Every structure is written in C-alpha cells, then in structure tokens.
Amino acid sequence: MSLYKFTKSNQMFQRATAVIPSGISGNKNPAFAVPGTFPYFAERGEGCRYWDVDGNEYIDFLCGYGPIILGHNHPAVDEAARKQQKQGSAFNHPTPRSVELAEKLVAMIPVADWVAIGRNGSDVTAYAVQVAREHTQRNKIIMARGAYHGSQAWCRHGIGGLIEADYEHVHQFTFNDATELEDLVKKHEGDVATIILTPYHHPAFGDQEMPAPGFMEEVRRICDEHGIVFIIDDVRAGFRLDMRGSNEYFGYKPDLICFCKGMANGYCVSAACGNREYKNAASRVFFTGTYYTNAVEIAASMACLDELEKTKAIDKMMRMGTMLQEGLRERAKANGIEVNVTGPPTLPFMTFAAETNFRRSQLFSGEAARRGVILHPHHNWFMMAAHEESDIRQTLEVADKCFSIVKKQFGD
Ligand SMILES: Cc1ncc(COP(=O)(O)O)c(C=O)c1O
C-alpha cells in the first residue's frame, strides 16, 4: 500500500493563509494535530468515510469533532433538511419546527421542562451560565481543571484577546475531588452561581476519567446545600451515552443540561435544557443570534434524533466502540506496548503509558492517517452509527502496523 500524500491539502493551506487568519482557525489548524501528517481540507463524505482534497479515503473516528453521529451524508437527515429548505428557513419568526424540537427534547430528557435552541455548543454553555447567574444573582462559576466548555472568554480556553476580568469569577478544581470542590465553594460562600461539569471528564491532552463512585452525588449535595445551579455540559458526549442525557447513563441529576454535537448529524443546532425552577431566569436572559431559529437545521435535528432512537444507534456504537477499544488493547500488547484506552466505548481515546510528551501518539496517529484511519493524537475520538465491524477490523490492522512503528522508534 502506498502511503497517502497531502499535496493538495498543503497547496490549499498556502492559499488559505493569504486570506484567512492562520489559514485554518482554532482546533482544526494543523498545529493542533501534527503538521504534515494529516489532511487539512476535506472534500466529501459518505457513511463512516470521507475523502480529502487529494482524493485520499479515511475511516473517520473524529466525526467532525463529534457532530457526525449517524454517518456523513445521512439520507433521512438530509431529506428532512431538503424538505424544509423547500419551504424556507430564515424568517422574521421561528417556525413550528422550533416548538416541535423543544417538545421532543422535553419528552425525551427527564431534566428538561424547557429548551432554548442555539447554534453552537458555546452559545448554550454561555447561556446556561448566565441563567445560573440570573437565577442566583451571584457571580462565581466553578469548573473542572482541563475541561473545555467552548471558545468564549468566560471559560478561559480562548487564546488571545483575553483580559483578566474575563475570568476573574471563574474558579477551577480537580475533577473527582469533592473535598477541593467543597472547600472552593466555602471560600466563596454565597457567591457561587454554578458548578459546570461535563458528564464525565474528557480533557484534551489527557486520559478520560469517569466520575468516581459517589462524586456526582457529592456535587449534587453541595449544590443543594449552597443554593448552586448544577450544569452538565453534554455538548460532546450527548446522545452517545443515553438519549435521555449522559447524566442518566451515570445516574445523577443536574439542573441544566447543554447539548450540541450529536443532535443534528452535522447541522448546526444546540440546546440548553432545564427544569422548571429555572424557566423564569431563562426567560430573562437575552438569548438570540441571526440563525438561532433557522428551520432547516432544526428539522434535520428532529430527523437525527428520531433516527438515533429508531435504530438504537447508541447500542450499535457501544458494540463497535467496545470492539475498537478491546482490539487496540490486544494489538498494543501483542506489539509489546502498554496503552491506556479510556472513556466510554462510544467516545474512546488512547494514550501510551510510557508517554511524557505525546510523541508516540503523534507518530501513531500520523501513521494511521497516512494509511486511511483518522485517530486524533490529543483529542478523544467518536464513534458513529455507520461504523461496521469490517471498518473496525480494517482500523485494527492499521493500528497493528502503527504500533509496530512506535515500538521500533521508541521501544515501548
Ligand atoms: C464539552 C464541550 N463544551 C462546549 C463545546 C463548545 O462547542 P462549540 O465548539 O460548538 O461552540 C465543546 C466543543 O468541542 C465541547 O466539547
């Protein structure tokens, strides 16, 4: 097999740098993977595969960083979008689609008595935090160290253009450390509006971590005792663990939940949901954007959620993800390499036990990309319902080869 080359990707990137700041902004910039060993520009997708501008074909385990949950170009979702497109999408008013999607989510998600629809994950995490502040009339936000809640200034992950004041009311603690969390709450007694967490810990550049037994129950207790709003940011994991919200998979109840990726198979829709206690505060926060009510994306979201339910897609993604996780452990062992495969099967990730600087992960995933499999070196991966056993088998064959390359270069 001849290894992939990225000639046209590179040429396109040169063109891009002339007219777009940094060529490709944010986490899709080549610097966030390994420059030169990944494609930079995609051309088309079908099922669990996509093709880059050089015509190289990939099995996709990044899924557009999460939104592709059924498969690229999914017929039922695209048909729903096309049908709505014929009627129009951007009006002076919302369409009934907004109400229908809100009703669907309220029926599906136990915590949800109301739903606010946005476009991106950052829209709804920022909104949920504002709802918490409005409800409590307090300032402070507590989040876990290393967690990502979006690109907005408040969650301090944006790089550049920030000032101290953007996050002076944001405080961090170590995920799963309820004592540190409670100490922080006591230190800011009476001024903590919200504790915002992802349903389990999925930091970039790190192993994924499940909630320790009793930890989320402790968060719930602390919130109840101190009048704090408990927000779950389910933007990344939503609809890959449980259709009722990822908190249900683990068995705890937040006050507000945010969804985005996974709810519309690539169409841009997000949602903040909450229980009725927060509905008044939610009504008082000015939440809008030019495209928030666009009907095409909302129709696509309903079709996506229907399809996920109808086909029991999570069960299938769990099965395929388990096959991938177990296969990676076996192949690594057979090559004399120790790996940490972490996270739920539908959002797997792998690091190398002997790693100190991600060089093994970068070599491994770069070599995988050149052989037609996209496995990110620093960010967790995603399963989609279009992955079949044959795709996982092909991936494990590629992984086997990549482990042997890592072994040869690093020895462990
Ligand atoms: C957990 C989590 N929250 C929020 C966001 C922000 O979503 P968006 O990039 O759509 O604004 C992301 C995006 O990766 C995310 O993973």
The ligand as a Gaussian input file, in Angstrom:
#p B3LYP/6-31G(d) Opt

LIG

0 1
 C      -17.762000      19.765000      26.230000
 C      -17.843000      20.881000      25.231000
 N      -18.499000      22.002000      25.571000
 C      -18.615000      23.041000      24.724000
 C      -18.042000      22.999000      23.471000
 C      -18.169000      24.156000      22.549000
 O      -18.942000      23.824000      21.448000
 P      -18.803000      24.666000      20.089000
 O      -17.431000      24.385000      19.560000
 O      -19.880000      24.093000      19.221000
 O      -19.014000      26.092000      20.417000
 C      -17.352000      21.841000      23.080000
 C      -16.718000      21.768000      21.765000
 O      -15.864000      20.965000      21.483000
 C      -17.243000      20.758000      23.978000
 O      -16.598000      19.642000      23.651000

